[in-house]
Amino acid sequence: MINIILSALKQNNISTYLIHEDIQETVELFFIKKRLDMRRQKEVHHYTVTIFKDFEKDGAKMRGSSTVGIYPGMTDEEIVSTIKDAYFAASYVNNPYYDLPSGKKEECVRMESSLSAGTLAEAAGKMAEALFSEDTLEDTFINSAELFVEKIINRIVNSNGIDVSYEKYLAKGEYVIQCVTPQDVETYQSFAYENLDTQSLKDKVKQTLEITKARAQATTAPAAGDYTVILSGKHVGIICDYYLNHANASMIYPKYSNYTIGNNIQGQDVTGELLNITLKAREPYSSEGIPMTDRPLIEDGVLKTIHGTSRFAYYLGIEPTGDYHSILLPSGAKSFDEMKTGKYLYILNFSDFQMDDLSGHFAGEIRLALLYDGETVTPVTGGSINGNLLEAQKNLTFSKEMQKEIDFEGPFAIRLENVSVAGA
């Protein structure tokens, strides 16, 4: 199919292009409670072609682009016609000119994963066993679940000589846990692993069971006021993603972000922990075929790297690194138990938790939290938090305990001071 696409490009006299080939082999399991309701296995091929067109506008050199999908069932004539239409559409995209990355043909990189030790079906069976191993309670249980194990081969070809590919594995899914007494409540949870990480999945399910059981006990909202707030699990990664996204060239070029290399991004008079964040390369190549390696993002609060695609890197006059989506933080200074001192609100789950990459504002409706008033711990539900990381980052505390998710490896918990809570 790649050769057919290349032929269609040649027929349309198109000399600048980027082709993605994505082959996915997947085993999918669907459960109702512990019963396997449906099982299916499939292999699909996806092709996308980005076509570039250079032209001048008001004396300035421009480069437009348009992306289309190509499907294995299409005829040669349909492919030629689709690419011709995309080339025409590219002339209406008025981006300033930028260079595409260059390279050469490389051998396929096979990323190490314990999911590849057997068949996809065998890996799915082991992950399913782990998923239900902690489901032993009468009144709190997994209501439904979906589990997918994938083998993915990506190939990237462009007009500047790049022809690279890699093979990786992924186990992912979601489940809903239900507790029926003293009130009927549910908790949704998702997961994703690049290895056969059965223990992490067991731990996640166990924690979600405990959270759901505690949620069924909670009936009141915390009183309104300013709190010391503790967040854990995926919410720590959502907070820290602000720095990942704010350091992207696509944010800096249009001046949505004022980050520059060497900036002390936490400001002056930091009383808490200094940030140390590493950009983690989850794949050997970016979506443009740029080789990716681990890079320092922030060291002791100082910005070391701006990451991004070739387009925005060209505009800023910096090295194109590719877009990063995963980060690593070292363990913090205090244990999780040491963090839980004084009065605090430990929020275990939100109905929705959002981080604004432009302003640093974060907010979420509380689904379950533990309120410690200095004497007793009370489960609470309802109300919401509202804060700004730019204010909170001067006094951050991270836990010694660590967690590992597919996009975030770092402290299990973070403590934020003086966060506004809307409540009873």
C-alpha positions in Angstrom: 0.0 0.0 0.0 2.9 2.4 0.7 4.1 2.0 -2.9 0.6 2.6 -4.2 0.4 5.8 -2.2 3.8 6.9 -3.4 2.7 6.3 -7.0 -0.4 8.4 -6.4 1.7 11.2 -5.0 3.9 11.1 -8.1 0.9 11.1 -10.4 -0.2 14.3 -8.8 3.3 15.8 -9.0 3.4 16.1 -5.2 7.0 16.2 -3.9 6.5 16.9 -0.1 4.6 14.5 2.0 4.5 12.5 5.3 3.0 8.9 5.3 1.9 7.0 8.5 1.2 3.3 8.4 -0.4 1.9 11.6 -0.9 -1.9 11.9 -2.8 -3.0 15.0 -3.4 -6.6 16.1 -5.8 -6.7 19.1 -7.4 -9.1 21.4 -10.5 -7.6 23.1 -12.3 -9.0 26.2 -15.7 -7.6 27.5 -17.0 -8.6 30.9 -20.3 -8.3 32.7 -19.3 -8.8 36.3 -16.9 -11.7 36.2 -18.6 -13.3 33.2 -16.9 -13.0 29.8 -19.6 -11.6 27.6 -17.7 -11.2 24.4 -14.2 -11.9 23.0 -12.9 -10.8 19.6 -9.6 -10.6 17.8 -8.9 -8.3 14.9 -6.1 -6.8 12.8 -6.5 -3.4 11.2 -4.4 -1.3 8.9 -4.6 2.5 9.0 -2.8 4.8 6.6 -2.7 8.6 6.8 -1.0 10.9 4.3 -0.1 14.5 5.0 0.5 16.5 1.9 2.3 19.8 1.8 2.0 22.6 -0.7 4.4 25.6 -0.9 3.3 29.0 -2.2 3.8 32.7 -1.7 1.3 35.1 -0.1 2.0 38.8 0.1 5.6 38.1 -0.7 6.1 35.6 2.2 6.8 31.9 1.6 4.1 29.7 3.0 3.6 26.0 3.5 0.1 24.6 3.6 -0.8 21.0 4.6 -3.7 18.7 4.5 -4.1 15.2 6.0 -6.3 12.4 4.6 -7.0 8.7 5.5 -6.2 6.0 2.9 -8.0 2.6 3.4 -6.9 -0.8 2.1 -10.3 -1.2 0.3 -9.8 1.9 -1.9 -9.0 1.5 -5.6 -5.9 3.1 -7.1 -8.1 5.7 -8.8 -9.8 6.6 -5.5 -6.4 7.0 -3.8 -5.2 9.3 -6.6 -8.4 11.4 -6.4 -8.3 11.6 -2.6 -4.7 12.8 -2.7 -5.4 15.3 -5.4 -8.3 16.8 -3.3 -6.0 17.0 -0.3 -3.3 18.9 -2.3 -5.9 21.4 -3.4 -7.1 21.8 0.2 -3.5 22.4 1.4 -3.4 25.7 -0.6 -6.0 27.2 1.8 -3.8 26.6 4.9 -1.6 29.7 5.3 1.2 28.6 7.6 4.6 30.3 7.4 7.1 28.1 5.7 9.0 25.5 7.8 11.4 22.6 7.1 10.4 18.9 7.5 12.9 16.7 9.4 15.3 14.6 7.3 16.6 11.1 7.7 17.1 7.7 6.1 15.7 4.2 6.1 16.3 2.4 9.4 15.7 -1.1 10.7 12.4 -1.6 12.6 12.9 -1.0 16.3 11.2 -3.7 18.5 10.5 -2.2 21.9 11.0 -4.6 24.8 7.8 -5.7 26.5 6.9 -8.7 28.6 3.5 -8.6 26.8 5.4 -10.2 23.8 6.5 -13.3 25.7 3.5 -15.3 24.5 0.4 -14.7 22.3 -1.9 -11.7 22.7 -4.6 -14.0 23.9 -2.3 -15.4 26.7 -1.4 -11.9 27.8 -5.1 -10.9 27.8 -5.9 -13.9 30.0 -3.2 -13.0 32.5 -4.3 -9.4 32.7 -8.0 -10.5 33.1 -7.0 -12.8 36.0 -5.2 -9.9 37.7 -8.2 -7.6 37.1 -10.6 -9.9 39.0 -8.2 -11.3 41.6 -9.2 -8.6 44.2 -12.9 -8.8 43.4 -13.8 -10.8 46.5 -16.4 -8.6 48.3 -20.1 -9.1 48.5 -21.4 -5.6 48.4 -18.6 -4.0 46.3 -17.6 -5.5 43.0 -16.6 -5.0 39.4 -19.8 -4.3 37.6 -18.3 -4.4 34.0 -15.0 -4.3 32.4 -13.2 -4.0 29.0 -9.7 -5.3 28.3 -7.5 -4.8 25.2 -4.1 -6.2 24.5 -2.5 -4.7 21.3 0.5 -5.3 19.1 1.2 -2.1 17.2 3.6 -1.5 14.3 4.1 2.1 13.2 5.9 3.1 10.1 6.8 6.7 9.1 7.9 7.8 5.7 8.5 11.3 4.4 9.8 13.0 1.3 13.1 14.0 3.0 14.3 10.4 3.2 12.8 9.3 6.6 11.7 5.7 6.6 11.5 4.4 10.2 9.3 2.0 12.1 8.8 0.5 15.5 6.9 -2.3 17.1 5.3 -2.0 20.6 2.7 -3.6 22.8 0.0 -2.2 25.0 -2.5 -3.6 27.5 -5.3 -1.2 28.3 -8.9 -1.1 29.4 -11.5 0.2 31.8 -13.8 -1.0 34.5 -16.7 0.2 36.7 -16.8 -0.8 40.4 -20.2 -0.7 42.1 -21.0 -0.6 45.8 -24.7 -1.3 46.7 -24.8 -0.5 50.5 -25.5 1.8 52.3 -26.1 3.6 49.0 -25.6 2.6 45.4 -22.6 4.2 43.9 -20.1 3.6 41.1 -16.5 4.4 40.3 -15.1 4.4 36.8 -11.4 3.6 36.3 -9.1 3.2 33.3 -5.6 1.6 33.0 -2.8 1.3 30.4 0.5 -0.6 30.6 3.3 -1.3 28.2 4.3 -4.5 30.0 2.5 -7.4 31.6 2.2 -5.5 34.8 -0.3 -7.6 36.7 0.6 -6.4 40.1 0.0 -2.7 39.2 -3.4 -3.7 37.9 -4.2 -5.6 41.1 -3.2 -2.7 43.2 -5.3 -0.3 41.1 -8.4 -2.5 41.4 -7.9 -2.9 45.1 -7.6 0.8 45.6 -10.7 1.5 43.5 -12.7 -1.0 45.5 -11.7 0.8 48.7 -12.5 4.2 47.3 -15.9 3.0 46.1 -16.8 1.4 49.4 -15.7 4.7 51.2 -17.8 6.7 48.7 -20.9 4.8 49.7 -20.3 5.9 53.3 -19.9 9.6 52.5 -23.0 11.8 52.6 -21.9 15.4 53.4 -19.7 18.0 51.8 -16.8 19.6 53.5 -17.3 23.1 54.8 -16.3 26.0 52.5 -12.8 27.5 53.1 -9.1 27.3 52.4 -7.5 23.8 52.9 -4.3 22.0 52.8 -5.2 19.6 50.0 -3.5 16.2 49.2 -3.9 14.6 45.8 -2.7 11.2 44.8 -2.7 8.8 41.8 -3.5 10.1 38.4 -4.2 13.6 39.7 -0.5 14.1 40.5 0.3 13.5 36.8 -2.5 15.8 35.7 -1.0 18.6 37.9 2.5 18.0 36.6 1.4 17.8 33.0 1.0 21.6 33.1 4.8 21.9 32.9 5.1 19.4 30.1 2.4 21.2 28.0 3.5 24.7 28.9 7.0 23.9 27.6 5.7 22.8 24.2 6.9 24.9 21.3 3.3 25.1 20.0 2.4 27.0 23.3 5.5 29.2 23.3 5.5 30.4 19.6 2.0 32.0 19.8 3.0 33.4 23.2 0.4 31.3 25.2 3.5 30.4 27.3 6.3 32.7 28.3 8.8 29.9 29.0 12.4 30.3 27.8 15.4 28.1 28.4 17.0 29.1 31.8 13.8 30.5 33.3 13.3 29.8 37.0 9.7 28.7 36.5 8.8 28.4 40.1 9.8 32.0 40.8 11.6 33.4 43.8 11.3 32.5 47.5 10.4 28.8 46.9 9.8 27.2 50.3 8.7 23.8 49.1 10.4 21.3 46.8 12.2 22.3 43.7 10.8 20.7 40.5 12.9 18.1 38.7 11.1 16.7 35.6 12.5 14.4 32.8 10.8 14.1 29.4 10.4 10.3 28.8 10.5 8.9 25.2 7.7 6.3 25.1 8.5 5.6 21.4 11.8 5.7 19.5 10.4 8.1 17.0 8.0 11.0 17.0 5.0 11.1 14.7 7.2 12.9 12.2 10.0 10.3 12.4 12.3 12.4 14.7 14.5 10.2 16.9 13.4 10.6 20.5 15.4 10.2 23.7 14.9 11.1 27.4 15.7 14.7 28.0 15.7 17.0 31.1 12.7 19.3 31.2 13.3 21.1 34.5 16.2 20.8 36.9 15.9 22.4 40.3 13.1 24.6 39.0 15.0 25.8 35.9 13.7 25.1 32.4 16.2 23.1 30.4 14.2 21.9 27.3 11.5 23.2 24.9 10.0 20.3 23.0 7.9 20.2 19.9 7.3 19.4 16.3 9.5 20.5 13.4 7.1 23.3 12.5 7.1 25.2 15.8 10.8 24.3 16.4 11.6 25.9 13.1 9.6 29.0 14.0 11.5 29.3 17.3 14.9 28.5 15.8 15.5 25.5 18.1 16.1 21.8 17.6 13.0 19.8 16.7 12.6 17.1 19.4 9.2 15.8 18.7 6.2 16.1 21.0 6.6 14.4 24.4 3.6 13.0 26.3 5.3 11.3 29.3 7.3 12.6 32.2 9.4 11.3 35.2 9.7 12.9 38.6 12.0 11.7 41.4 10.6 10.7 44.8 9.8 13.5 47.2 11.1 14.5 50.6 8.4 13.1 52.9 6.6 9.8 53.3 2.8 9.8 52.5 2.1 9.4 56.3 4.3 12.4 57.0 2.4 14.5 54.5 -0.8 13.8 56.4 -0.1 16.1 59.3 -2.2 18.9 60.6 -5.7 19.5 59.2 -6.0 18.5 55.6 -8.4 17.4 52.9 -7.2 14.2 51.0 -9.2 14.0 47.8 -9.2 10.4 46.4 -11.6 10.9 43.5 -13.2 13.7 41.4 -16.3 13.6 39.2 -13.9 15.5 36.9 -10.5 17.1 37.5 -9.1 19.6 35.0 -5.8 21.5 34.6 -5.7 24.6 32.4 -2.4 24.5 30.5 -2.7 28.3 29.7 -3.4 29.8 33.2 -2.3 27.1 35.6 -5.8 27.0 37.0 -7.0 23.6 38.3 -10.5 22.7 39.5 -12.6 19.6 40.2 -15.9 18.4 41.7 -15.2 16.3 44.8 -16.6 12.7 44.5 -14.8 11.4 47.6 -12.4 12.9 50.0 -11.1 12.2 53.6 -11.4 15.3 55.9 -9.1 15.3 58.9 -10.1 18.0 61.4 -7.2 17.4 63.8 -9.0 14.6 65.6 -11.1 12.4 63.3 -11.1 11.4 59.7 -14.5 11.8 57.9 -15.4 10.7 54.4 -17.0 13.6 52.5 -18.5 14.1 49.1 -19.6 17.1 47.1 -18.3 20.6 46.8 -15.3 21.4 44.6 -11.7 22.7 44.7 -10.4 25.7 42.9 -6.7 26.7 42.8 -3.8 27.9 40.7 -0.6 26.1 40.3 1.4 29.3 39.7 0.6 30.2 43.3 0.8 26.8 44.8 4.2 25.8 43.2 6.2 27.8 45.6 5.3 25.4 48.4 4.9 21.9 47.0 5.5 18.6 48.9 5.9 15.3 47.1 5.7 11.8 48.7 8.6 9.4 48.9 6.2 6.6 47.7 6.2 6.3 43.9 3.7 5.4 41.2 4.1 4.3 37.6 1.5 5.0 34.9 1.9 5.0 31.2 2.4 8.8 30.9 3.6 9.5 34.4 6.2 8.0 36.7 6.7 9.9 39.9 5.5 10.5 43.5 2.3 8.9 44.6 1.0 12.0 46.2 1.3 15.8 46.2 0.4 18.3 49.0 -0.9 21.8 48.0 -1.3 24.6 50.6 -4.2 27.1 50.8 -6.5 25.7 48.2 -10.0 27.2 48.0 -12.8 24.7 48.6 -16.4 25.4 47.8 -18.6 23.3 50.1 -21.3 23.3 52.7 
